[in-house]
Amino acid sequence: MDGVGEMSGGTHSLSAPPQQLVERRLQLTAAKIRRYGALTEDPNPIHYDPAFAAKTPFGKPIAHGTFTLNALWASVTASFGPDALGGMAADLRFVKAVVENDTVTARGNLIATTPPTYRVDIVDSAGTNVVEGQVSWSA
């Protein structure tokens, strides 16, 4: 899959979780942001209109928050396989917008094994957190 790597498989088990999730990157190009907006029927010009976005604190179009989360879903899938998403609980905060044409990286560190719980973040190309929180699975 473009930008996030292989979406199937997963080399680990939740019964023996690794210390770190597999990192996944996602490039949020202007074209991808526009396609995502069209797919989700999001008419907000902050995502596609450079003239409108120039008047905002962001200065240029920004990616949809839910689009940015795809890097994290890819990280979990690469670590445990796609079925792990079904039993996962997520407590996440969006802390910074991602401007178009930036690349984000999702990562996570194990903080508890019972139940498996990871402190996760998504960072932009400058290494600044844009999303942070935890993901866990029921014991």
Wavefront OBJ file of the C-alpha trace (Angstrom):
o trace
v 0.000 0.000 0.000
v 1.395 3.381 -0.984
v 3.200 5.142 1.852
v 2.470 2.851 4.772
v 3.985 -0.455 3.735
v 2.490 -3.919 3.757
v -0.962 -3.976 5.353
v -1.253 -7.720 5.911
v 0.627 -10.108 8.099
v 2.072 -8.880 11.328
v 5.001 -10.657 12.852
v 4.036 -10.517 16.537
v 1.371 -11.863 18.854
v -0.575 -9.913 21.451
v 0.274 -12.708 23.908
v 3.974 -11.813 23.532
v 3.934 -8.149 22.489
v 7.154 -6.555 21.209
v 8.733 -3.594 23.022
v 8.006 -1.351 20.041
v 5.431 -1.228 17.275
v 6.711 -1.376 13.714
v 7.128 2.229 12.541
v 5.116 3.296 9.524
v 5.389 6.484 7.489
v 2.717 8.211 5.454
v 3.333 11.057 3.034
v 0.381 13.438 3.079
v 0.634 15.047 -0.343
v -1.809 17.656 -1.584
v -3.195 15.149 -4.100
v -3.752 12.471 -1.445
v -5.424 14.985 0.886
v -7.788 16.054 -1.892
v -8.633 12.427 -2.742
v -9.264 11.657 0.930
v -11.519 14.713 1.196
v -13.475 13.641 -1.869
v -13.838 10.093 -0.565
v -15.091 11.277 2.842
v -17.207 14.076 1.340
v -15.445 16.687 3.497
v -16.080 20.128 1.938
v -13.902 22.091 4.416
v -11.647 24.380 2.342
v -8.873 24.168 4.954
v -7.977 20.855 3.306
v -7.902 21.893 -0.358
v -7.990 25.661 -0.914
v -4.539 27.297 -0.602
v -6.012 30.838 -0.689
v -8.428 30.039 2.133
v -5.776 28.177 4.146
v -3.311 31.075 3.780
v -5.652 33.168 5.948
v -5.599 30.603 8.772
v -2.943 30.037 11.455
v -1.737 27.027 9.451
v -0.829 29.077 6.381
v -1.489 26.245 3.952
v -3.900 23.320 3.589
v -3.814 20.674 6.304
v -4.447 16.944 6.264
v -7.592 15.486 7.776
v -6.942 14.177 11.285
v -8.482 10.832 10.429
v -6.225 10.568 7.379
v -3.180 11.162 9.605
v -4.317 8.283 11.855
v -3.841 5.850 8.966
v -0.121 5.782 9.789
v -0.964 4.413 13.254
v -3.393 1.821 11.908
v -0.652 0.693 9.509
v 1.827 0.469 12.400
v -0.524 -1.757 14.427
v -1.307 -3.886 11.372
v 2.378 -4.313 10.520
v 3.046 -5.362 14.110
v 0.118 -7.733 14.766
v -1.862 -8.211 11.544
v -5.167 -6.622 10.519
v -7.297 -8.582 12.998
v -5.652 -6.692 15.892
v -7.494 -3.516 14.899
v -10.825 -5.149 15.757
v -10.051 -5.648 19.434
v -8.075 -2.476 19.995
v -9.095 0.463 22.169
v -7.521 3.832 21.389
v -7.264 6.950 23.562
v -5.724 9.557 21.260
v -5.312 13.325 21.139
v -4.652 15.471 18.102
v -2.050 18.007 19.262
v -0.908 19.674 16.033
v -2.200 19.945 12.479
v -0.200 18.406 9.642
v 0.299 20.648 6.625
v 0.106 19.256 3.120
v 3.198 17.594 1.664
v 4.557 16.571 5.066
v 5.387 13.003 6.055
v 4.221 11.545 9.358
v 5.620 8.557 11.240
v 3.639 6.395 13.674
v 5.425 4.579 16.483
v 4.681 3.036 19.840
v 6.421 1.752 22.966
v 5.084 -1.010 25.186
v 4.143 0.293 28.656
v 2.197 -2.732 29.972
v 1.892 -6.376 28.973
v -1.398 -7.227 30.720
v -3.332 -6.032 28.901
v -0.944 -5.127 26.067
v -0.743 -1.328 26.103
v 1.386 0.989 24.010
v 2.180 4.666 24.384
v 1.853 5.852 20.791
v 2.548 8.961 18.835
v 2.556 10.203 15.313
v 5.252 12.753 14.515
v 5.703 15.079 11.565
v 8.901 15.369 9.527
v 10.368 17.761 12.127
v 9.817 15.150 14.860
v 6.999 17.100 16.514
v 4.081 15.139 17.940
v 0.881 15.606 15.973
v -1.068 12.765 17.645
v -0.355 11.135 21.001
v -2.015 8.667 23.328
v -2.364 4.970 24.032
v -3.677 1.846 22.373
v -4.524 -1.342 24.251
v -6.250 -4.689 23.968
v -8.464 -6.432 26.501
v -6.811 -9.173 28.511
l 1 2 3 4 5 6 7 8 9 10 11 12 13 14 15 16 17 18 19 20 21 22 23 24 25 26 27 28 29 30 31 32 33 34 35 36 37 38 39 40 41 42 43 44 45 46 47 48 49 50 51 52 53 54 55 56 57 58 59 60 61 62 63 64 65 66 67 68 69 70 71 72 73 74 75 76 77 78 79 80 81 82 83 84 85 86 87 88 89 90 91 92 93 94 95 96 97 98 99 100 101 102 103 104 105 106 107 108 109 110 111 112 113 114 115 116 117 118 119 120 121 122 123 124 125 126 127 128 129 130 131 132 133 134 135 136 137 138 139
